[in-house]
Amino acid sequence: MSENRPDLSTLTGPQLVRAFLAEIDKPRTTPAEKAAFFDFKAQVFAALAERGGNPDAAAAAERARADRDRILSQIATGETLSGGGL
């Protein structure tokens, strides 16, 4: 996941789509990288939904947040089981 992403609030709809497409095919090998991608996806689709009142984009954002939360929960469970954590 690119750490140098632009501020999504400054992007137009087409620019949001291009930013998302630029990230979609990048390899993600760790659960944290996958969670970060789903977080980014949720942000992009939430911005699209907010700007255009698009219920499909809002639903996509919600699914991405659910995927992110599922992965983060698995990470937390794995850390708890292995004795790791913060």
C-alpha positions in Angstrom: 0.0 0.0 0.0 1.4 3.3 -1.0 2.1 5.5 2.0 2.2 8.5 -0.3 -1.4 8.6 -1.2 -3.0 12.0 -1.8 -5.6 13.5 0.5 -8.7 11.9 -0.8 -10.8 14.9 0.0 -9.0 16.9 -2.7 -9.6 14.3 -5.4 -12.4 14.4 -8.0 -14.6 11.3 -8.6 -12.5 10.1 -11.6 -9.3 10.7 -9.6 -10.6 8.6 -6.7 -11.3 5.8 -9.1 -7.8 6.1 -10.6 -6.2 6.1 -7.1 -8.2 3.0 -6.2 -7.3 1.2 -9.5 -3.6 2.1 -8.9 -3.7 0.2 -5.6 -5.9 -2.8 -6.5 -3.4 -5.0 -8.2 -0.5 -4.4 -5.8 0.6 -7.6 -3.9 -0.4 -7.8 -0.3 1.2 -10.6 1.7 0.5 -9.8 5.3 -2.9 -9.4 7.0 -1.9 -5.9 8.0 -1.4 -4.9 4.4 -4.7 -6.5 3.4 -6.5 -4.6 6.2 -4.8 -1.3 5.1 -6.1 -1.9 1.5 -9.6 -2.5 2.7 -9.4 0.6 4.8 -8.3 2.6 1.7 -11.1 1.0 -0.3 -13.6 2.0 2.3 -12.4 5.6 2.3 -12.5 5.8 -1.5 -16.0 4.4 -1.8 -17.3 6.4 1.1 -16.0 9.6 -0.6 -17.7 8.6 -3.8 -21.0 7.9 -1.9 -20.8 11.1 -0.1 -20.2 13.2 -3.2 -22.7 11.5 -5.4 -25.3 10.1 -3.0 -24.6 6.7 -4.6 -26.1 3.9 -2.5 -24.0 1.3 -4.3 -20.8 3.1 -3.4 -22.0 3.4 0.2 -22.6 -0.4 0.3 -19.2 -1.1 -1.2 -17.6 1.1 1.5 -19.5 -0.8 4.2 -18.4 -4.2 2.8 -14.8 -2.9 2.7 -15.0 -1.8 6.3 -16.4 -5.2 7.3 -13.6 -6.9 5.5 -11.0 -4.7 7.2 -12.6 -5.3 10.6 -12.7 -9.1 10.0 -9.0 -9.1 9.2 -8.1 -6.8 12.1 -10.0 -9.1 14.4 -8.1 -12.1 13.1 -4.8 -10.3 13.7 -5.9 -9.4 17.2 -7.0 -13.0 17.9 -3.7 -14.3 16.5 -1.7 -12.0 18.7 -3.7 -12.9 21.8 -3.2 -16.6 21.1 0.5 -16.3 20.5 1.0 -14.1 23.5 1.9 -11.0 21.5 0.2 -7.7 21.5 0.8 -4.2 22.3 
